[in-house]
Amino acid sequence: MTRAPVVRALAAFAVIATSLYIALTMTPRLGLDLRGGTQIVLETKDSPTVRADAETTDRTLEVLRRRADGLGVADAPLSRSGERRIIVELPGVLDATKAAEVIGKTAQLTFHPVVALADQGTTPGKGERVITDEDGGRLLIGPARLTGDGVSGAEAGLDSQSGTGWFVTVDFRDQGREAWAKLTGEAACNPTGDPKRRVAIVLDDKVIISPQVNEGVACNVGLSGGSTQITGSFTAEEAQDLAVLIEGGSLPVPVEIIEQRTVGPTLGAAAIAASAQAGVIGVVLTALFIVVIYRLVGLIAAFALACYALVSYAALVALGATLTLPGLAGFVLAIGMAVDANVLVFERAREEYAADRTGAAGGSGTAGAAGGSRADGPKASREAAAAGGGTKLRQALEKGFRNAWSAVADSNITTLLAAGLLFFLASGPVRGFGVTLSIGVIASLVTAMVITRVLAQWAVNRRAVSARPRITGLSDIGRVRRWLNERDPDVMRRRTAYLVATGVLVAVSLAGIALRGLNYGVEFTGGRIVEYATSRPITADAARELVGDAGFPSAVVQTSGSDISVRTGQISNTEVNRIEAALERGAGQVSKVRDELIGPSLGDELRRNALIALAVALAAQLLYLAFRFRWTFGLAAVLTLAADASIVIGAFAWLGKPIDGVFLASMLTVIGYSVNDKVVVFDRVRELWGARPKESFAKVAGAAVLQTVPRTVNTGLGALFILAALAVLGGASLTDFAVALLIGIVVGTLSSAFVATPLAIVFEQRHPGAPPQPKQRVKPRREGSGAVV
C-alpha cells in the first residue's frame, strides 16, 4: 500500500472520529426562529450633539446589554452589524411589546427639578419644558441636572419588615453623587406637598417617575450617600421594570427599531420535526437510488452520505454557527447535493473501465493462460482473471477520482460563490442558509474525495470483489448511457428550436412579472406580518372582517385551517394587540406564532441588496467561468442563468407566491446548482474538444451533453427526493422554499443541455477559438463503445 492511500485513510478516520466526538459532546446553537424568542434590529441615529458611528454604537450596545439582562435574559446575544446597527436576540421572550418598550427606549435618561405644576397657559422659561408625568398630570421641569451616565446601577427590592412594599435602589457613580445631592438638596428646601419638592426622572421624553424628596432630607444638603431609594405603591413587576429602565441608563445616541421578529417555540419545533422527517426520507430514498444504480460503490456512497451529515453537523456546532430555519432547510438540501461529487466520480470510473476493457479486447486474449500447465490452467486462469479484474477496477477508480476532480472543484467553487453572496448581502436567518450551504459544500468535498475514496479503494482491493467486478457497479456504463451510445442522437441539430422555446418561456415569465406583479414580502416592502394559531378554524372573509373592525380594513388577511396571517403596514405593538383581541372574538383562543416588523428604510435596502446579490452572482460566475474555460462558455452560462432565474421568478409571479428573503436564498441556490451542472457539461466539452480538434464544435458539444446525461439525471434525482419531501412535509414555512428549488433545479438541469450548450455553439461559430491542448494522448474512441477519450 502506497503512502497516499494510508494518509487518506488516517485522515478519513480522524475526520469521522472528531466529528462524532463533537456531535456527542456539544449542542447546536439554534436561531430564534427554531427555539422561539424575539430579535430586534436597532439602528443608531445622529443626535444634535453626537454623531452615530462605530464607537458610539458600541457604547450603545453595552447599555442595551444591561437592559436585556434586566429583562431576565442572561448573556443575551447582542452584536453590532456594520457601523450603526445592533442585533439583539432575546431567547424565550415572546412579549414583543415589552421587549421593544424596554430595549428600544431611545432618549437619554435625565434627572430634572420640578419647577411647578403646568396648565394650558404655562409658558416655559429658558431650558424649561412642559411634560406629562406618570399619572397624567402636567409638570414644568427645568434643565437636566444629571444624566444616566452618572448611574452605576438600580435594583428592585422588597421591605418585608416595615411593610412598605417594593422599592428601587439607585446607585450613583462619583460624578453623579454630587449632582444628585445638589438636586435633592434644592428640592428639600420646599415644603412637603409642594411640586417643587419633586424630582422628575425622564426617559424617552416621558416621565417614568417623579418622586418627592423625603421629609428627613435637609435643605441644601440632599442625599449624598451615593445611593437612594425610590418608594411607592409598586408591584413587583413595576419595581423591576423601573429598575431596568434606570439601570439601562442613557444611550449615547438615539436608536430606531428597523426590524423585529418574534417566533413562537411551537413553530420552530414543527420546522425541526418536518425538516428531520424530510431529511430522513430524502436520504433513505437517495441512498436506495444510488445503491440500485451503483451497487457496491453506491452502498459506500450511501455510508459516505451519513458521514457527510455527521461532518456537516459537527462543523456547524464546532464553529458556533447559528442554525436557522432556512439554514436547516439548506442542511437537508445539501445532503442531496452531496451526491453530486460521488456520481461524478463513479460515472467517470465507469467510462475509464469501459475504455480499458475496449482496449484490451483488441489484444490476443491469451495472457490469461500464459505460464500455467494444463493441470492448473483453470485455477491459474481464474486467479489471473481476478488479478486482472482487480487491477482494472483499481485503475478505473483511481482515474475516476483524478479526472473528475476538475469538474468537482469548479462546480463546488461556483456554489461557494453563491453561498458567500448570501452571507455578505442577505440579512437575518437567510445568512444562516449561506453559512450552512458553505459548510455543506466543503463537507461534501471531504466525504467524497477522502472518505468515499478510501472505502471504495479498500473494497475493490478485496479478492471477492475483484473476481466479480459487476457487483461494484463500475463494470457497466449503465442503461441510459448504453441506450444513448446505441442511438447516438444528434441533440444539437435542433439547437435553434431549443433557443426559441427558451425565449418563449422567458417572455411568458416576464409577462407574469409585468401583468401580475411580484408579491414582495414585508422584508422587501417594509411593514408587519403576524401569524396566529387559533383554537377553531375561521374563514378568510370572517377573519378579514374582524381585522377590519379593529381598524385595519386594508390589511391582507389569509387563512389556512386554524392559522391566520395578517399583513399590514407599519403598525405598533399596541395595534398588533388590538388585532389579536379582535380575532379572539371570532376564532376562540389565539396564540401568536410569528411576528415580523420591517422598517421601510430596511425594506428598501433589502430589496436593493437582493438585486445586487443576483447581479453580483451572475457577474462572479461569468468571471470564474471565463477564467476556467473560455469567455464564450462563461457568457453562455451566465445568459442561461439569467433565463433560469427569470423563469423561476416568473413562475412565482404567476402563482402569486411571496418574494422574500427565503426566496432570495432559494434563487441564489438555484444559480449555484445550475452553474454547477453547466460546469460539468463544459468541463466535458473542453476535454472532448481537445481530444477531437478536427471535429466540428457542435458535434463535440453534443457528444459532451450525451456523456454527462447519466450524471445529470442521477444527481438531479438525488436533490429532487429531498426537495419533494420538504415540499410535502415542510409546512408553509418551507414549502415555498422547496417549490422554488424544485422549479429551479428542473429548469437549470434542462437548460445546461438545451440552452447553455447551444449558446456556446453560437458564440464559438461567431468567435472561433483554438481547441485546448489534450491532457494526454489516448486512442480514438470507437463509436458505440461508450469510452471517453
C-alpha positions in Angstrom: 0.0 0.0 0.0 1.5 3.3 -1.1 1.8 6.3 1.2 -1.0 8.4 -0.2 -3.8 5.9 0.5 -2.5 5.4 4.1 -2.6 9.2 4.6 -6.1 9.4 3.2 -7.3 6.5 5.4 -5.9 8.1 8.5 -7.4 11.5 7.5 -10.8 9.9 7.0 -10.7 8.2 10.3 -9.6 11.4 12.1 -12.4 13.4 10.5 -15.1 10.8 11.4 -13.8 10.4 14.9 -13.5 14.1 15.6 -17.0 14.8 14.1 -18.5 12.0 16.2 -16.9 13.4 19.4 -18.2 16.9 18.7 -21.7 15.7 17.8 -21.9 13.7 21.1 -20.4 16.3 23.4 -21.7 19.7 22.0 -25.1 21.1 21.4 -26.0 23.2 18.4 -26.9 26.9 18.7 -30.4 27.3 17.4 -31.7 30.5 15.9 -34.7 32.3 17.4 -36.9 31.0 14.6 -36.2 27.5 15.8 -36.2 27.9 19.6 -38.6 30.8 20.0 -38.0 34.4 21.1 -37.6 37.9 19.8 -35.0 39.5 17.7 -34.7 43.3 17.4 -32.5 45.2 15.0 -31.8 48.7 16.0 -30.1 51.5 14.0 -28.3 54.3 15.8 -29.1 57.9 14.7 -27.3 61.1 15.0 -28.3 63.3 17.9 -28.0 67.1 17.9 -24.6 66.9 19.6 -23.3 63.3 18.9 -22.7 61.6 15.6 -23.6 57.9 15.4 -20.6 55.9 14.4 -19.0 52.6 15.3 -17.7 53.9 18.7 -21.0 55.4 19.9 -22.8 52.3 18.6 -20.6 50.0 20.7 -21.3 52.2 23.8 -25.0 51.9 23.0 -24.7 48.2 22.7 -23.3 47.9 26.2 -26.3 49.9 27.6 -28.7 47.6 25.7 -26.9 44.6 27.1 -27.7 45.8 30.6 -31.3 46.3 29.6 -31.5 42.8 28.2 -30.1 41.4 31.4 -32.8 43.3 33.2 -35.4 41.5 31.2 -34.1 38.3 32.7 -32.2 37.1 29.6 -28.8 36.5 30.9 -26.0 36.6 28.3 -28.4 37.6 25.6 -26.6 37.6 22.2 -26.0 41.2 21.1 -23.8 42.2 18.2 -23.0 45.2 16.1 -23.8 44.8 12.4 -22.0 47.2 10.2 -21.3 50.6 11.7 -24.7 51.7 13.0 -26.8 48.6 13.6 -27.2 46.4 16.6 -28.8 43.0 16.6 -30.4 42.0 19.9 -31.6 38.4 20.4 -33.9 37.6 23.4 -34.4 33.8 23.6 -37.7 32.9 25.2 -39.0 36.5 25.3 -42.3 36.3 23.3 -43.8 39.5 24.5 -42.7 41.8 21.7 -44.4 44.8 23.2 -42.5 44.6 26.5 -39.2 43.8 24.7 -39.5 46.7 22.4 -40.5 49.1 25.2 -37.5 48.2 27.3 -34.9 47.6 24.7 -36.0 50.3 22.3 -36.0 53.3 24.7 -34.1 55.8 22.8 -33.5 59.1 24.6 -31.1 59.7 27.4 -32.1 59.1 31.0 -32.1 62.5 32.7 -33.0 63.9 36.1 -34.8 67.3 36.3 -36.0 69.6 39.0 -39.8 70.2 39.0 -40.5 73.9 38.7 -44.3 73.9 39.0 -47.5 72.2 38.0 -48.3 73.3 34.5 -51.6 74.2 32.8 -52.6 75.2 29.3 -51.3 78.8 29.9 -47.9 77.9 31.3 -45.0 79.4 29.3 -41.7 77.6 29.8 -38.7 79.7 30.5 -35.1 79.2 29.3 -34.2 75.5 29.3 -37.7 74.6 30.8 -40.4 72.4 29.2 -43.8 71.1 29.9 -44.1 67.3 30.2 -46.7 64.8 31.3 -45.9 62.9 34.5 -46.5 59.2 35.2 -50.0 59.9 36.5 -51.1 62.0 33.5 -50.6 65.4 35.1 -48.5 68.2 33.5 -45.2 69.3 35.0 -43.0 72.3 34.2 -39.5 70.9 34.6 -36.1 72.6 34.5 -32.9 71.7 32.6 -31.4 68.3 33.3 -29.0 68.2 36.3 -27.9 64.6 35.9 -27.8 62.0 33.1 -27.8 58.3 33.1 -24.0 58.3 32.8 -23.9 59.1 36.5 -26.0 56.0 37.4 -24.0 52.9 38.2 -26.9 50.5 38.9 -30.5 50.1 40.0 -32.2 47.1 41.7 -35.7 46.3 42.9 -36.1 45.3 46.5 -38.8 44.3 49.0 -39.0 45.6 52.5 -41.0 42.9 54.2 -40.2 44.1 57.8 -41.5 47.6 57.6 -44.3 46.6 55.3 -43.7 49.5 52.9 -43.6 47.0 50.0 -41.4 47.2 46.9 -38.8 49.9 46.3 -36.0 50.6 43.9 -32.4 51.3 45.0 -30.4 53.6 42.7 -26.6 53.8 42.9 -24.6 56.7 41.6 -21.1 57.0 40.3 -18.7 59.6 41.6 -19.8 62.3 39.2 -23.4 61.5 39.8 -23.3 61.6 43.6 -22.6 65.3 43.9 -25.2 66.2 41.2 -27.9 64.1 42.9 -27.1 65.6 46.3 -27.4 69.1 45.0 -30.6 68.3 43.1 -32.3 66.7 46.1 -31.0 69.4 48.5 -32.6 72.1 46.5 -35.9 70.2 46.3 -35.8 69.6 50.1 -36.0 73.4 50.7 -39.6 73.3 49.6 -42.5 72.3 51.9 -44.0 68.8 51.8 -46.6 68.6 49.1 -45.1 71.4 47.0 -44.5 70.3 43.4 -41.0 71.8 43.7 -40.1 69.1 46.2 -40.3 66.5 43.4 -37.6 65.2 41.1 -38.6 64.1 37.6 -36.7 61.1 36.1 -37.2 61.3 32.3 -36.6 58.6 29.7 -37.5 58.8 26.0 -39.3 62.2 26.6 -41.5 60.5 29.2 -41.5 60.8 33.0 -41.0 57.3 34.3 -41.4 58.5 37.9 -41.3 61.9 39.7 -40.9 61.1 43.4 -41.0 63.6 46.2 -37.9 64.1 48.4 -38.5 62.6 51.9 -39.1 64.9 54.8 -35.9 63.8 56.6 -33.6 65.3 53.9 -32.1 68.6 54.9 -32.4 71.7 52.8 -29.3 72.3 50.6 -27.7 69.1 51.9 -29.6 66.5 49.9 -28.9 62.8 49.6 -25.1 62.4 49.5 -24.6 58.7 50.4 -24.0 57.5 46.9 -27.4 55.7 46.6 -31.0 56.5 47.2 -34.3 54.6 47.4 -37.4 55.3 45.4 -40.5 54.1 47.2 -44.2 54.0 46.2 -47.1 51.7 45.7 -45.1 49.4 43.3 -45.9 45.9 42.4 -43.0 43.5 41.9 -43.2 43.9 38.2 -43.4 47.7 38.3 -40.4 47.9 40.6 -38.4 45.5 38.4 -39.3 47.4 35.2 -38.4 50.8 36.8 -35.0 49.3 37.9 -34.4 48.0 34.4 -35.1 51.4 32.8 -33.0 53.3 35.3 -30.1 50.9 35.2 -30.3 50.7 31.4 -29.5 54.3 31.6 -28.8 56.6 28.8 -28.0 55.7 25.2 -25.1 57.8 23.8 -27.3 58.3 20.7 -30.9 57.7 19.8 -31.9 54.3 18.2 -34.7 53.3 15.9 -36.2 49.8 15.7 -35.9 48.9 12.0 -36.6 45.2 12.3 -38.4 43.0 14.8 -39.1 39.3 14.7 -40.9 37.2 17.2 -41.3 33.4 16.7 -43.2 31.1 19.0 -41.4 27.9 20.0 -44.0 25.6 18.5 -43.2 26.9 15.0 -39.6 26.1 15.5 -40.3 22.6 16.9 -42.6 21.9 14.0 -40.0 23.1 11.5 -37.3 20.9 13.1 -39.6 17.9 13.1 -40.6 18.5 9.5 -37.0 19.0 8.3 -35.9 15.9 10.2 -38.6 13.8 8.6 -37.8 15.2 5.2 -34.1 14.6 5.7 -34.6 11.0 6.8 -37.0 10.3 3.9 -34.9 12.1 1.3 -31.6 10.5 2.5 -33.2 7.0 2.5 -34.6 7.4 -1.0 -31.4 8.9 -2.2 -29.3 6.1 -0.7 -31.6 3.4 -2.1 -31.4 5.1 -5.5 -27.6 5.2 -5.7 -27.3 1.7 -4.3 -29.6 0.4 -7.1 -27.6 2.4 -9.7 -24.1 1.9 -8.5 -24.4 -1.3 -6.4 -21.4 -1.7 -4.0 -19.8 1.7 -4.6 -23.3 3.1 -4.3 -23.6 1.5 -0.9 -20.2 3.0 0.1 -21.5 6.4 -1.1 -24.6 6.0 1.0 -22.4 5.4 4.0 -20.4 8.5 3.0 -23.6 10.5 2.9 -24.2 9.6 6.5 -20.7 10.6 7.3 -21.3 13.8 5.4 -24.3 14.6 7.5 -22.2 13.9 10.6 -19.3 16.1 9.4 -21.5 19.0 8.4 -23.4 18.9 11.7 -20.2 18.7 13.7 -18.7 21.6 11.7 -21.8 23.8 12.4 -21.6 23.0 16.1 -17.8 23.5 16.4 -17.9 26.8 14.6 -20.7 28.1 16.8 -22.8 28.8 13.7 -26.5 29.6 14.4 -28.8 27.1 12.8 -31.8 28.9 11.4 -34.9 27.7 9.6 -33.6 28.4 6.1 -30.2 27.0 7.3 -31.9 23.8 8.4 -33.5 23.5 5.0 -30.2 24.2 3.4 -28.6 21.5 5.6 -31.2 19.0 4.3 -30.8 20.2 0.7 -27.0 20.0 0.8 -27.3 16.3 1.7 -29.0 15.7 -1.7 -26.4 17.9 -3.5 -23.6 16.0 -1.8 -24.4 13.0 -4.0 -23.1 15.0 -7.0 -19.4 14.5 -6.3 -19.9 10.8 -5.8 -21.9 10.5 -9.0 -19.3 12.4 -11.0 -16.5 10.1 -9.8 -18.5 6.9 -10.4 -19.6 7.8 -13.9 -16.0 8.7 -14.7 -14.7 5.4 -13.3 -17.3 3.6 -15.4 -16.0 5.3 -18.5 -12.4 4.5 -17.6 -13.2 0.9 -17.0 -15.1 0.6 -20.3 -12.2 2.3 -22.2 -9.7 -0.1 -20.6 -11.8 -3.1 -21.4 -12.3 -1.9 -25.0 -8.6 -1.5 -25.5 -7.9 -4.9 -24.0 -10.4 -6.5 -26.4 -8.1 -5.8 -29.3 -5.3 -8.0 -28.0 -4.6 -11.7 -28.4 -6.6 -12.8 -25.4 -4.0 -15.4 -24.4 -2.4 -13.7 -21.5 -4.8 -15.3 -19.0 -3.4 -18.8 -19.7 0.3 -18.0 -20.1 2.7 -19.6 -17.7 0.4 -22.3 -16.5 0.4 -26.1 -17.0 -2.6 -27.9 -18.4 -3.4 -29.2 -14.9 -3.6 -25.9 -13.2 -4.8 -23.9 -16.1 -8.4 -23.3 -15.0 -7.3 -22.2 -11.5 -4.5 -20.0 -12.9 -6.9 -18.5 -15.3 -9.3 -17.6 -12.6 -6.6 -16.1 -10.4 -5.2 -14.2 -13.4 -8.7 -13.0 -14.3 -9.3 -11.9 -10.7 -5.9 -10.2 -10.6 -6.6 -8.5 -14.0 -10.1 -7.5 -13.0 -8.9 -6.1 -9.7 -6.2 -4.1 -11.5 -8.7 -2.7 -13.9 -11.1 -1.7 -11.2 -8.4 -0.1 -9.1 -7.1 1.8 -12.1 -10.6 2.9 -13.3 -11.5 4.1 -9.8 -8.2 6.0 -9.4 -8.7 7.6 -12.8 -12.3 8.4 -11.9 -11.3 10.3 -8.8 -8.4 12.1 -10.6 -10.2 13.0 -13.8 -13.4 14.1 -12.0 -11.6 16.4 -9.7 -11.7 19.3 -12.1 -15.4 19.3 -12.5 -16.0 18.6 -8.8 -13.8 21.6 -7.8 -15.2 24.0 -10.3 -18.8 23.2 -9.6 -18.3 23.5 -5.8 -16.4 26.7 -6.1 -19.3 28.3 -8.0 -21.7 27.1 -5.3 -19.5 28.7 -2.7 -19.6 31.9 -4.6 -23.4 31.9 -4.3 -23.2 31.0 -0.6 -20.7 33.8 0.1 -23.0 36.3 -1.5 -25.9 35.1 0.7 -23.7 35.7 3.8 -22.5 39.2 2.9 -25.6 40.6 1.2 -28.5 39.0 2.9 -29.7 39.6 6.5 -31.5 37.8 9.3 -32.0 34.0 9.1 -31.1 33.9 5.4 -27.4 34.5 6.3 -27.6 31.2 8.2 -28.5 29.5 5.0 -25.4 30.8 3.4 -23.2 29.5 6.3 -24.9 26.1 6.2 -24.6 25.8 2.4 -20.8 26.8 2.6 -20.2 24.2 5.3 -22.2 21.6 3.3 -20.1 22.2 0.1 -16.8 21.8 2.0 -18.1 18.7 3.8 -19.2 17.1 0.6 -15.7 17.5 -0.9 -14.2 15.9 2.2 -16.5 13.0 2.3 -16.5 12.3 -1.5 -12.8 12.8 -2.1 -11.5 11.3 1.1 -14.0 9.0 2.8 -15.6 7.6 -0.2 -12.2 7.2 -1.9 -10.7 5.3 1.0 -13.6 2.9 1.4 -14.1 2.3 -2.4 -10.4 1.6 -2.9 -10.4 -0.8 0.0 -13.4 -2.6 -1.4 -12.0 -3.1 -4.9 -8.8 -4.5 -3.5 -10.8 -7.4 -1.9 -10.3 -10.6 -3.9 -14.0 -11.5 -3.7 -14.8 -8.1 -5.3 -12.1 -8.1 -8.0 -13.2 -11.6 -9.1 -16.8 -10.2 -9.6 -16.4 -6.7 -11.0 -20.1 -6.5 -11.8 -21.1 -6.2 -8.1 -19.1 -3.0 -7.9 -21.3 -1.1 -10.3 -18.3 0.2 -12.2 -18.0 -2.5 -14.8 -21.1 -1.4 -16.8 -21.8 2.1 -18.2 -25.5 1.8 -17.4 -28.7 1.5 -19.3 -29.1 5.2 -20.1 -25.6 5.6 -21.4 -25.8 2.3 -23.4 -29.1 3.5 -24.9 -27.6 6.8 -25.9 -24.5 5.1 -27.3 -26.6 2.8 -29.5 -28.7 5.6 -31.0 -26.1 8.4 -30.9 -28.7 11.1 -31.4 -27.5 14.5 -32.7 -29.0 16.5 -29.9 -27.6 19.8 -31.1 -29.2 19.5 -34.6 -32.3 21.4 -33.3 -30.4 23.9 -31.2 -32.2 26.9 -32.8 -35.6 25.4 -31.7 -34.3 25.0 -28.2 -33.3 28.6 -28.0 -36.6 29.8 -29.5 -38.5 27.7 -26.9 -36.4 29.1 -24.2 -37.1 32.7 -25.4 -40.9 31.9 -25.3 -40.6 30.7 -21.7 -38.7 33.8 -20.7 -41.2 36.0 -22.4 -44.1 34.3 -20.6 -42.2 34.7 -17.3 -41.6 38.4 -17.9 -45.2 38.8 -18.8 -46.2 37.3 -15.5 -44.0 39.8 -13.7 -45.4 42.7 -15.7 -49.1 41.7 -15.5 -49.3 40.0 -12.1 -46.5 41.9 -10.4 -44.3 40.5 -7.7 -45.7 39.7 -4.3 -42.9 41.2 -2.3 -42.8 40.1 1.3 -42.5 42.5 4.2 -38.8 42.1 4.1 -38.6 43.9 0.8 -41.5 46.4 1.2 -41.4 47.2 4.9 -44.4 46.6 7.1 -45.6 43.9 9.5 -46.8 40.4 9.2 -48.3 38.5 12.1 -49.3 34.8 12.1 -51.7 33.4 14.6 -52.8 29.9 15.6 -56.5 29.7 16.7 -58.4 27.2 18.7 -61.0 26.8 15.9 -60.9 27.3 12.2 -62.2 30.5 10.6 -62.8 31.6 7.1 -60.6 34.3 5.4 -63.7 36.6 5.0 -64.6 36.3 8.7 -61.0 36.9 9.8 -60.8 39.9 7.4 -63.9 41.4 8.8 -62.6 41.1 12.4 -59.3 42.7 11.5 -61.2 45.4 9.7 -63.3 46.1 12.8 -60.1 46.5 14.7 -59.3 49.5 12.5 -57.3 47.8 9.7 -59.6 47.4 6.7 -56.7 47.4 4.2 -54.8 44.6 5.9 -54.1 41.4 3.8 -55.6 38.5 5.7 -55.1 34.9 4.7 -56.2 31.7 6.5 -55.3 28.1 6.3 -57.3 25.9 8.6 -56.8 27.3 12.1 -53.8 29.5 11.0 -54.3 33.2 10.3 -51.8 35.5 8.6 -52.3 39.3 8.8 -50.1 41.6 6.8 -50.2 45.4 7.3 -48.1 48.5 7.0 -46.1 50.0 9.8 -48.1 49.4 13.0 -47.2 49.4 16.6 -47.2 46.6 19.1 -50.3 48.1 20.7 -52.1 47.9 17.4 -51.0 44.3 17.0 -52.5 43.5 20.4 -55.7 45.1 19.2 -55.8 42.8 16.1 -55.2 39.8 18.4 -58.1 40.8 20.7 -60.4 41.2 17.7 -59.5 37.8 16.4 -60.2 36.2 19.7 -63.8 37.3 19.5 -64.4 35.2 16.4 -61.7 32.5 16.4 -61.5 31.5 20.1 -58.2 31.3 21.8 -55.5 33.0 19.7 -51.7 32.5 20.1 -49.1 34.4 18.2 -46.9 32.1 16.1 -44.7 34.7 14.2 -44.4 38.4 14.2 -42.1 40.3 11.8 -41.7 44.1 11.6 -39.5 45.6 8.9 -38.9 49.3 8.7 -39.4 51.0 5.3 -35.7 52.0 5.0 -34.6 48.5 5.7 -37.1 47.1 3.3 -35.7 49.3 0.5 -32.2 48.3 1.5 -33.0 44.5 1.5 -34.7 44.8 -1.9 -31.7 46.7 -3.3 -29.3 44.1 -1.8 -31.3 41.3 -3.3 -30.9 42.8 -6.8 -27.3 43.4 -6.1 -26.8 39.8 -4.9 -28.4 38.4 -8.1 -26.3 40.7 -10.3 -23.1 40.0 -8.5 -23.8 36.3 -8.5 -24.1 36.3 -12.3 -21.0 38.5 -12.7 -19.0 36.3 -10.4 -20.0 33.2 -12.3 -19.1 34.9 -15.6 -15.7 35.9 -14.4 -14.9 32.5 -12.9 -16.1 30.5 -15.9 -14.3 32.8 -18.3 -11.1 32.2 -16.3 -11.5 28.5 -16.0 -12.9 27.9 -19.5 -13.4 30.4 -22.3 -15.3 33.7 -22.3 -17.8 32.1 -24.7 -18.5 29.4 -22.3 -18.9 31.9 -19.4 -21.2 34.2 -21.4 -23.3 31.3 -22.5 -23.6 30.0 -18.9 -24.5 33.4 -17.4 -27.1 34.2 -20.1 -28.6 30.8 -19.3 -28.5 31.5 -15.6 -30.4 34.8 -16.2 -33.0 32.8 -18.2 -33.3 30.2 -15.4 -33.7 33.0 -12.8 -36.4 34.8 -14.8 -38.4 31.6 -15.3 -38.4 30.9 -11.5 -39.3 34.5 -10.7 -42.0 34.4 -13.4 -43.4 31.2 -12.0 -43.7 32.8 -8.6 -45.3 35.9 -10.1 -48.0 33.8 -11.9 -48.6 31.7 -8.7 -48.7 34.8 -6.5 -46.2 33.4 -4.1 -44.2 35.7 -1.9 -40.8 37.1 -2.9 -38.9 37.4 0.4 -35.6 36.6 2.0 -36.1 32.8 1.8 -36.9 33.2 -1.9 -33.6 35.0 -2.3 -31.9 32.1 -0.6 -33.6 29.7 -3.0 -32.7 31.8 -6.0 -29.0 32.0 -5.2 -29.1 28.3 -4.6 -30.7 27.7 -7.9 -27.9 29.8 -9.5 -25.3 27.8 -7.7 -26.8 24.5 -8.6 -27.5 25.5 -12.2 -23.9 26.7 -12.8 -22.7 23.5 -11.1 -24.5 21.5 -13.8 -23.2 23.7 -16.6 -19.6 23.4 -15.3 -19.8 19.6 -15.6 -21.0 19.9 -19.2 -18.5 22.5 -20.2 -15.7 20.5 -18.5 -16.6 17.6 -20.7 -16.8 19.8 -23.8 -13.4 21.2 -23.1 -11.9 17.7 -22.7 -13.5 16.2 -25.8 -12.7 19.3 -27.8 -9.0 18.9 -27.0 -9.1 15.2 -27.9 -11.1 15.8 -31.2 -9.7 19.0 -32.6 -10.7 18.2 -36.2 -14.4 17.6 -35.4 -16.9 20.4 -35.5 -17.5 22.2 -32.2 -21.3 21.5 -32.5 -20.7 17.7 -32.7 -18.2 17.7 -29.9 -20.6 19.7 -27.7 -23.4 17.3 -28.5 -21.3 14.3 -27.6 -20.4 16.0 -24.3 -24.1 16.6 -23.4 -24.8 12.9 -24.1 -21.9 11.7 -22.0 -23.0 13.8 -19.0 -26.7 12.8 -19.1 -26.3 9.9 -16.6 -24.6 12.2 -14.1 -27.2 14.9 -14.6 -30.1 12.6 -14.2 -28.7 10.8 -11.2 -27.6 13.9 -9.4 -30.9 15.7 -10.1 -33.0 12.9 -8.8 -30.9 12.8 -5.6 -31.8 16.5 -4.9 -35.4 16.1 -6.0 -36.0 13.4 -3.5 -35.0 15.8 -0.7 -37.0 18.7 -2.1 -40.1 16.7 -2.7 -40.0 15.6 0.9 -39.5 19.2 2.1 -42.4 20.4 -0.1 -44.8 17.8 1.3 -43.7 17.8 4.9 -42.1 21.2 5.4 -45.3 23.1 6.0 -45.9 26.7 5.0 -42.5 27.9 6.2 -40.6 25.5 3.9 -43.0 24.7 1.1 -42.3 27.9 -1.0 -38.6 27.4 -0.5 -38.8 23.8 -1.8 -41.1 24.7 -4.7 -38.7 27.4 -5.9 -35.8 25.0 -5.8 -37.8 22.2 -7.5 -38.6 24.6 -10.4 -35.1 25.9 -10.5 -33.3 22.6 -10.5 -35.5 21.1 -13.2 -35.1 24.3 -15.3 -31.4 24.5 -14.6 -30.8 20.9 -15.4 -32.6 21.1 -18.8 -31.0 24.5 -19.7 -27.5 23.1 -19.4 -28.1 20.8 -22.4 -30.6 22.8 -24.3 -29.7 26.5 -23.7 -26.1 26.9 -22.4 -24.6 24.4 -24.9 -26.4 25.8 -28.0 -25.4 29.3 -26.9 -21.8 28.2 -26.6 -22.0 26.8 -30.1 -23.4 30.1 -31.5 -20.7 32.1 -29.8 -17.9 29.8 -30.9 -19.2 29.9 -34.5 -19.1 33.7 -34.4 -15.8 33.9 -32.5 -13.9 30.7 -33.2 -11.0 29.8 -30.9 -8.4 27.1 -30.9 -9.2 23.8 -29.2 -7.5 23.3 -25.8 -4.5 21.0 -25.7 -5.4 17.5 -24.6 -4.3 16.4 -21.2 -2.9 13.1 -22.5 -2.6 11.3 -25.8 -5.1 8.4 -26.0 -6.5 6.1 -28.6 -9.5 7.4 -30.5 -13.0 6.4 -29.3 -14.6 3.6 -31.1 -18.2 4.6 -32.0 -20.8 2.9 -29.8 -18.3 1.7 -27.2 -19.1 4.3 -24.6 -15.5 5.1 -23.9 -14.2 8.6 -23.4 -11.1 10.0 -25.0 
